[in-house]
Amino acid sequence: MNILSPIDYSQLLKDEVQFFYVITKKNVLFEWKKIDSEKDYKIMVDLIKTNTYTNQCFRFNNGIIKILSVLKKDIVYAIGVNCEIQSQLIESFLDLLIERFLETYDLDVLFTFDVVDPKIFNHFNSELEVLFHEFNHLELVKSVNVSCDVCKKPFILIIKKKIIKNSDIYPVPIVINHGDHSIICYIDQNFRSRGTRKVTFG
């Protein structure tokens, strides 16, 4: 198998993440948008809010942007990225954002007040920039060189480390879209590929 070059996750996230929202049923508590972006993503807030409050977790892909949002204690945390970025990388980054946001702000205390001014959360803009920079050093994900048995092309699969470390069975099956097909990648406890298999739907 060809060994592909290692990935700079911090730079990839900084390049590909388009927005991060923290949303309540009433309003947007926090909004971060890529500095050079002229797009207004607020039109997606209702879509995110409605679907996440209904399903606890919401995934959306319109071919241009990929959105992942989760519901925790009646708060929606949503991230939008360019479609090419792999899901487990963005899941890991969203987990980190939520963890750091909740460490920074005691929401239980803040919500005891009748009105919570979103300006309270403005500091998290700089915190988010720090997290972009720190992500590589936190080693939350791992790259695995995989050879697709369908198209015979090598690629790098990005995996959340805890999925492999916490698994009770090996190799661990990971489903991913690869080009115009979907495959299951089998990853062992040493983060090595043990083969792939095409996924057939229907």
C-alpha positions in Angstrom: 0.0 0.0 0.0 1.2 3.5 -0.8 1.9 5.5 2.4 0.2 8.9 2.1 1.5 12.1 3.6 0.5 12.9 7.2 -2.3 15.4 7.7 -2.1 18.8 9.5 -5.5 18.5 11.3 -5.2 22.0 12.8 -4.7 23.6 9.4 -7.4 21.5 7.7 -9.9 22.5 10.3 -9.0 26.1 10.1 -9.4 26.0 6.3 -12.6 23.9 6.2 -14.7 24.9 9.2 -17.2 27.6 8.1 -19.3 28.3 11.3 -20.0 27.3 14.8 -23.3 28.1 16.6 -24.6 27.7 20.1 -28.4 27.9 20.0 -31.3 27.9 22.5 -35.0 27.6 21.6 -35.2 31.4 21.9 -32.1 32.7 20.3 -28.5 32.3 19.2 -26.1 32.5 22.2 -22.9 32.4 20.2 -21.9 32.6 16.5 -18.5 32.2 15.0 -18.1 32.5 11.2 -14.9 32.2 9.1 -13.4 35.7 8.8 -13.2 35.7 5.0 -16.7 34.3 4.5 -19.3 36.6 3.0 -22.0 34.0 3.4 -24.9 34.4 5.9 -25.5 31.1 7.6 -28.2 32.4 9.9 -30.9 31.1 7.5 -29.8 27.6 8.5 -30.4 28.2 12.2 -34.1 27.3 12.0 -33.3 24.2 10.0 -30.6 23.2 12.6 -32.8 24.1 15.6 -36.0 22.3 14.4 -34.2 19.0 13.4 -31.8 18.8 16.4 -34.5 19.4 19.0 -36.6 16.7 17.4 -33.8 14.1 16.9 -31.1 15.0 19.5 -28.6 14.9 16.6 -28.8 16.3 13.1 -26.6 15.7 10.0 -27.1 17.7 6.8 -25.2 17.7 3.5 -26.4 19.7 0.5 -23.3 19.0 -1.5 -21.8 22.4 -0.6 -21.8 22.4 3.2 -21.9 19.6 5.7 -23.6 20.3 9.1 -23.4 18.4 12.3 -25.4 19.5 15.4 -26.1 17.9 18.8 -28.4 18.6 21.6 -27.0 18.8 25.2 -29.1 20.0 28.1 -31.6 21.8 25.8 -28.7 23.7 24.0 -27.9 23.0 20.4 -24.2 23.0 19.3 -23.8 23.1 15.5 -20.8 23.2 13.2 -20.7 23.7 9.4 -17.8 22.5 7.2 -17.0 22.1 3.5 -18.3 18.8 2.3 -14.9 17.2 1.7 -13.8 17.0 5.3 -14.3 13.6 6.9 -17.0 13.2 9.5 -15.0 11.8 12.4 -12.6 14.7 12.3 -15.4 17.2 12.5 -17.2 15.1 15.2 -14.0 15.2 17.3 -13.6 18.9 16.9 -17.2 19.6 17.8 -16.8 17.4 20.9 -13.8 19.5 21.9 -15.7 22.8 21.2 -18.6 21.7 23.4 -16.3 20.5 26.2 -14.4 23.8 26.2 -17.5 26.0 25.9 -19.0 24.2 29.0 -15.8 24.6 30.9 -15.6 28.3 30.1 -19.3 29.2 30.9 -21.5 27.9 33.7 -24.7 27.8 31.8 -26.7 26.5 34.7 -25.9 29.6 36.7 -26.3 32.0 33.7 -29.7 30.6 32.9 -31.0 31.5 36.4 -31.1 35.1 35.1 -34.2 36.2 33.2 -32.0 37.5 30.3 -28.7 36.2 29.1 -26.9 38.7 26.9 -25.0 36.9 24.0 -22.2 39.4 24.4 -21.1 37.4 27.4 -19.9 34.7 25.1 -17.8 36.9 22.8 -14.6 35.8 24.4 -15.1 32.3 23.0 -14.1 33.7 19.6 -10.5 33.9 20.7 -10.8 30.5 22.5 -12.0 28.9 19.3 -8.9 30.2 17.5 -6.8 28.6 20.2 -8.5 25.3 19.8 -7.8 25.3 16.0 -4.1 25.7 16.9 -4.1 23.1 19.7 -6.0 20.4 17.9 -2.9 18.6 16.5 -1.3 18.4 20.0 -4.4 16.9 21.7 -4.1 13.8 19.5 -7.8 13.1 19.5 -7.8 11.5 16.1 -5.6 9.2 14.1 -4.9 8.8 10.4 -4.9 5.3 8.9 -3.7 4.5 5.4 -6.4 2.5 3.7 -6.6 0.9 0.2 -10.1 0.8 -1.2 -10.9 -2.6 -2.6 -13.6 -1.1 -4.8 -11.7 1.6 -6.8 -8.2 0.3 -5.7 -7.2 3.9 -4.7 -5.3 4.6 -1.4 -6.6 7.2 1.0 -6.3 8.4 4.5 -9.1 7.5 6.9 -9.4 9.9 9.9 -10.7 8.1 13.1 -11.5 9.3 16.5 -9.1 7.5 18.8 -11.7 6.7 21.5 -13.8 4.7 19.0 -10.9 2.2 18.6 -9.7 2.3 22.1 -13.2 1.8 23.6 -14.3 -0.9 21.3 -15.1 -4.4 22.5 -14.5 -6.0 19.1 -11.7 -5.9 16.6 -11.3 -5.0 13.8 -13.7 -2.1 14.2 -16.0 -1.5 11.2 -16.0 2.2 10.0 -18.4 3.3 7.2 -17.2 6.1 5.0 -18.2 7.6 1.6 -15.4 7.3 -0.8 -15.9 8.9 -4.2 -19.1 7.6 -5.7 -19.3 4.6 -3.4 -19.5 3.7 0.3 -17.2 1.2 2.0 -16.7 -0.4 5.4 -13.1 0.0 6.6 -11.9 -2.6 9.2 -9.4 -1.1 11.6 -7.6 -3.1 14.3 -6.5 -2.1 17.8 -3.2 -0.8 16.5 -4.9 1.5 14.0 -4.0 -0.5 11.0 -6.4 -1.3 8.1 -7.5 -4.9 7.8 -9.4 -4.5 4.5 -12.5 -2.9 3.1 -15.8 -4.0 1.8 -18.4 -2.2 -0.4 -21.6 -1.1 1.3 -24.7 -1.9 -0.7 -27.9 0.0 0.3 -31.4 -1.3 -0.3 
